[in-house]
Amino acid sequence: MNLEVGEVYKRTDIQDHFGGQRQGGISTPKNAAVVMIFSSEAGENYGYEDGWVDPSTFRYTGEGQVGDMQWRGGNSAIRDHEKNGRRLLLFQYVRKAYVRFEGEMRCVEYESFLTPDRNGKQRDALRFILERVNDRSEKGTQGSGPFRYRKPNRTERQGLVTSRVGQGYYRQQILEKFDGQCAVTGCGIQEILIASHILAWRQSSEEDRLDVENGILLSPNYDALFDRHLISFQDDGSIILSKLLTDHEIDAVGINRKAAITVTDGMKPFLSLHRKALR
């Protein structure tokens, strides 16, 4: 089956050819070296946040409608598709039963975020950042081999679109800087750790977006509070808690009031700006 980028196909025809699950957002055929992603606006009803970040970068929420999303099934298939030699094919629904082929993608980043599940309860969800490989027709089903992240060259760094390609490289650098452990708790479960920017992406210059000193590795609870400026850190590494947080909330999310991180000199200017936005 030849898949042409931009063409619309009936999903059942695609599944008849490749195999795999006929329902749900992620299909993992047993006899074809592909992982297929089917994105739909209907996912918004379950707290999913899919869509194009820019012409080459797609944000996709993992599978699991109730409770915390887990690293299994389709979620692990997307994360490990390069390692397993599987090509990642993206489709978007245009109407019931029909999807448009968006092309071959590559998972360059993943993160955890808080969002309501199908029952309206807050849960940890998984979000993947997918980079478009190219715009050619997809005729084969063989993997393209392992991929190594690279730092964007000077030409690529000129715009936001290509700068975002550096996030996979950026995460690798942050993991190395913090020895693969949360800066606060020391948690070493890398699947859940988040490489956060101290000065937010939207506020950073193109150089700052890839500056390792503008990064911090945090476990989900600390990252969520840090991202929303409900906690910050002094230059000596001691934690600062927002006055908006009650004692009950601090205890409920397991925040250590005496927590401290190691702060390098390069991090201090970014932390200074982050503290100014403390709520």
C-alpha positions as CSV (number, residue, x, y, z in Angstrom):
1,M,0.0,0.0,0.0
2,N,1.4,3.4,-1.0
3,L,0.6,6.2,1.4
4,E,0.8,9.7,-0.1
5,V,1.2,12.6,2.3
6,G,-2.0,14.7,2.4
7,E,-4.2,12.0,0.9
8,V,-7.3,10.7,2.7
9,Y,-7.9,7.0,3.4
10,K,-10.5,4.9,5.0
11,R,-9.0,3.6,8.3
12,T,-10.2,0.1,7.7
13,D,-8.3,-0.1,4.4
14,I,-5.1,1.0,6.2
15,Q,-5.6,-1.6,8.9
16,D,-6.5,-4.3,6.4
17,H,-3.0,-3.7,4.8
18,F,-0.8,-3.2,7.9
19,G,-2.8,-5.0,10.6
20,G,-2.9,-3.7,14.2
21,Q,-5.6,-2.5,16.5
22,R,-8.6,-1.1,14.6
23,Q,-9.7,1.2,17.4
24,G,-8.0,3.7,19.6
25,G,-5.3,6.2,18.8
26,I,-2.2,4.0,18.6
27,S,-2.0,0.9,16.4
28,T,1.0,-1.5,16.7
29,P,0.8,-4.2,14.0
30,K,2.6,-7.5,14.8
31,N,3.8,-8.1,11.2
32,A,4.7,-4.6,10.0
33,A,7.6,-2.5,11.3
34,V,5.4,0.5,11.9
35,V,3.6,2.3,14.7
36,M,0.5,4.2,13.5
37,I,-0.9,7.2,15.3
38,F,-4.5,8.3,14.7
39,S,-5.3,11.7,16.1
40,S,-8.8,13.1,16.5
41,E,-10.4,16.3,17.9
42,A,-12.7,14.0,19.9
43,G,-9.7,13.4,22.2
44,E,-10.2,16.8,23.7
45,N,-13.1,15.3,25.7
46,Y,-10.7,13.2,27.6
47,G,-8.0,15.8,28.3
48,Y,-6.0,15.1,25.2
49,E,-4.0,18.0,23.7
50,D,-3.0,17.1,20.2
51,G,-2.0,19.4,17.4
52,W,0.7,21.0,15.3
53,V,3.1,23.1,17.2
54,D,4.6,24.3,13.9
55,P,4.7,22.9,10.3
56,S,7.1,20.2,11.3
57,T,6.3,19.4,14.9
58,F,3.2,17.6,16.2
59,R,2.2,17.3,19.9
60,Y,0.4,14.0,20.7
61,T,-1.1,12.8,23.9
62,G,-0.6,9.2,24.8
63,E,-3.2,6.5,25.3
64,G,-5.3,5.9,28.5
65,Q,-8.6,7.5,29.2
66,V,-8.9,6.9,33.0
67,G,-6.2,7.4,35.7
68,D,-2.5,8.0,35.2
69,M,-1.1,7.1,31.8
70,Q,1.4,4.2,32.0
71,W,4.5,3.3,30.0
72,R,3.1,0.3,28.3
73,G,1.3,-0.6,25.1
74,G,1.1,2.2,22.5
75,N,2.9,4.7,24.8
76,S,6.0,2.6,25.1
77,A,5.8,1.8,21.4
78,I,5.9,5.5,20.4
79,R,8.8,6.2,22.9
80,D,10.8,3.2,21.7
81,H,10.0,3.2,18.0
82,E,13.5,4.1,16.8
83,K,15.1,1.6,19.1
84,N,12.7,-1.1,17.9
85,G,13.2,-0.3,14.3
86,R,9.6,0.8,13.7
87,R,8.6,3.8,11.6
88,L,6.1,6.2,13.2
89,L,3.2,7.1,10.8
90,L,0.8,9.9,11.7
91,F,-2.8,10.2,10.6
92,Q,-5.5,12.8,11.4
93,Y,-9.2,12.2,11.3
94,V,-11.0,14.4,8.8
95,R,-14.4,12.8,9.3
96,K,-15.8,9.6,10.8
97,A,-13.8,6.5,9.6
98,Y,-11.6,8.6,7.3
99,V,-8.1,9.9,8.0
100,R,-5.5,12.1,6.3
101,F,-1.9,10.8,6.1
102,E,0.4,13.4,7.6
103,G,3.7,11.6,7.0
104,E,6.4,9.8,8.9
105,M,7.3,11.2,12.2
106,R,10.1,10.7,14.8
107,C,9.6,11.0,18.6
108,V,12.1,13.5,19.8
109,E,10.7,14.3,23.2
110,Y,8.2,13.2,25.8
111,E,6.9,14.7,29.0
112,S,4.4,14.3,31.8
113,F,1.6,16.8,32.4
114,L,-1.5,17.2,34.5
115,T,-4.9,17.0,32.8
116,P,-8.4,15.6,33.6
117,D,-9.2,12.1,32.6
118,R,-12.5,10.8,31.1
119,N,-14.1,11.1,34.6
120,G,-12.9,14.6,35.2
121,K,-10.3,13.6,37.7
122,Q,-6.8,15.1,37.5
123,R,-4.1,12.6,36.4
124,D,-0.6,12.5,35.0
125,A,-0.7,12.2,31.3
126,L,2.0,11.6,28.7
127,R,2.7,13.9,25.8
128,F,5.0,13.2,22.9
129,I,6.7,15.8,20.7
130,L,7.0,14.3,17.1
131,E,9.2,15.7,14.4
132,R,8.3,15.3,10.8
133,V,10.9,13.2,9.0
134,N,10.1,14.3,5.4
135,D,7.2,14.7,3.0
136,R,7.8,11.8,0.7
137,S,5.5,8.9,-0.1
138,E,5.6,6.0,2.4
139,K,6.0,2.7,0.4
140,G,7.9,0.4,2.8
141,T,7.4,-0.8,6.3
142,Q,11.0,-1.2,7.4
143,G,12.6,0.8,10.1
144,S,15.1,3.5,9.1
145,G,17.7,2.6,11.7
146,P,18.6,4.1,15.1
147,F,18.5,7.9,15.3
148,R,20.9,10.0,17.4
149,Y,19.9,13.5,18.4
150,R,22.1,16.3,17.2
151,K,22.4,19.9,18.1
152,P,20.8,22.1,15.4
153,N,23.4,23.9,13.2
154,R,23.6,27.7,13.0
155,T,21.2,27.9,10.0
156,E,18.6,25.8,11.8
157,R,18.8,27.9,14.9
158,Q,17.5,31.0,13.1
159,G,13.8,30.2,13.7
160,L,11.5,28.7,16.3
161,V,10.4,25.9,14.0
162,T,13.9,24.4,13.6
163,S,15.0,25.4,17.1
164,R,12.4,23.0,18.6
165,V,14.1,20.1,16.9
166,G,16.8,20.6,19.5
167,Q,14.6,19.4,22.3
168,G,15.7,15.8,22.1
169,Y,19.3,16.9,22.2
170,Y,18.4,19.3,25.1
171,R,16.8,16.6,27.2
172,Q,19.9,14.4,26.8
173,Q,22.1,17.3,27.9
174,I,19.9,18.0,31.0
175,L,19.9,14.3,31.9
176,E,23.7,14.3,31.8
177,K,24.0,17.5,33.8
178,F,21.8,16.2,36.6
179,D,23.2,12.6,36.4
180,G,19.7,11.3,35.4
181,Q,18.1,12.3,38.7
182,C,15.5,14.8,39.8
183,A,17.4,17.9,41.1
184,V,15.2,18.0,44.2
185,T,14.3,14.4,45.1
186,G,17.1,12.4,43.5
187,C,14.5,10.2,41.8
188,G,16.2,8.3,38.9
189,I,13.2,7.0,37.0
190,Q,14.0,8.8,33.8
191,E,10.8,7.9,32.1
192,I,8.9,10.3,34.4
193,L,11.6,13.1,34.8
194,I,11.0,16.3,32.9
195,A,13.7,18.5,31.4
196,S,12.2,21.9,32.2
197,H,13.3,25.3,31.1
198,I,13.9,27.7,34.0
199,L,13.1,30.7,31.9
200,A,10.0,29.5,29.9
201,W,10.5,28.6,26.2
202,R,8.2,31.4,25.0
203,Q,10.2,33.9,26.9
204,S,13.7,32.6,26.0
205,S,15.9,33.7,23.2
206,E,16.9,31.1,20.6
207,E,20.2,30.6,22.4
208,D,18.6,30.4,25.8
209,R,16.2,27.7,24.6
210,L,19.2,25.3,24.1
211,D,21.3,26.6,26.9
212,V,21.8,23.8,29.4
213,E,22.2,26.3,32.2
214,N,18.5,27.3,31.5
215,G,17.5,23.8,32.3
216,I,16.5,21.8,35.4
217,L,15.5,18.1,35.7
218,L,12.4,17.6,37.9
219,S,10.0,14.9,38.9
220,P,6.3,15.6,37.8
221,N,5.0,17.2,41.0
222,Y,7.9,19.6,41.3
223,D,7.9,20.4,37.6
224,A,4.2,21.2,37.6
225,L,4.6,23.7,40.5
226,F,7.8,25.1,39.1
227,D,6.3,25.6,35.6
228,R,3.3,27.5,37.2
229,H,5.6,29.6,39.4
230,L,4.2,28.2,42.6
231,I,7.8,27.2,43.7
232,S,11.2,28.5,42.8
233,F,14.8,28.3,44.1
234,Q,17.2,30.8,45.7
235,D,20.8,31.1,44.4
236,D,21.9,28.8,47.3
237,G,19.5,26.2,46.0
238,S,16.9,26.5,48.8
239,I,13.3,26.1,47.8
240,I,10.8,29.0,47.8
241,L,7.1,28.3,48.2
242,S,4.3,30.5,46.9
243,K,2.1,32.1,49.5
244,L,-0.8,30.8,47.4
245,L,0.0,27.2,48.5
246,T,-1.7,26.1,51.7
247,D,0.0,23.7,54.2
248,H,-2.5,21.0,53.2
249,E,-1.7,21.4,49.5
250,I,2.1,21.4,50.2
251,D,1.7,18.1,52.1
252,A,-0.8,16.6,49.7
253,V,1.7,16.8,46.7
254,G,4.6,15.8,48.8
255,I,6.7,18.9,48.7
256,N,9.7,19.1,51.0
257,R,9.7,22.5,52.7
258,K,13.5,22.2,53.3
259,A,14.3,20.9,49.8
260,A,17.4,22.3,48.1
261,I,19.1,21.8,44.7
262,T,22.6,22.4,43.5
263,V,22.8,25.6,41.6
264,T,25.6,26.4,39.1
265,D,26.6,29.9,38.4
266,G,25.1,29.7,34.9
267,M,21.7,28.9,36.4
268,K,21.6,32.0,38.6
269,P,20.5,34.6,36.0
270,F,17.7,32.3,34.9
271,L,16.5,31.6,38.4
272,S,16.5,35.3,39.2
273,L,14.0,35.9,36.4
274,H,12.0,32.8,37.5
275,R,11.8,34.2,41.1
276,K,10.4,37.5,39.8
277,A,7.4,35.6,38.5
278,L,6.7,33.7,41.7
279,R,3.0,33.9,42.4
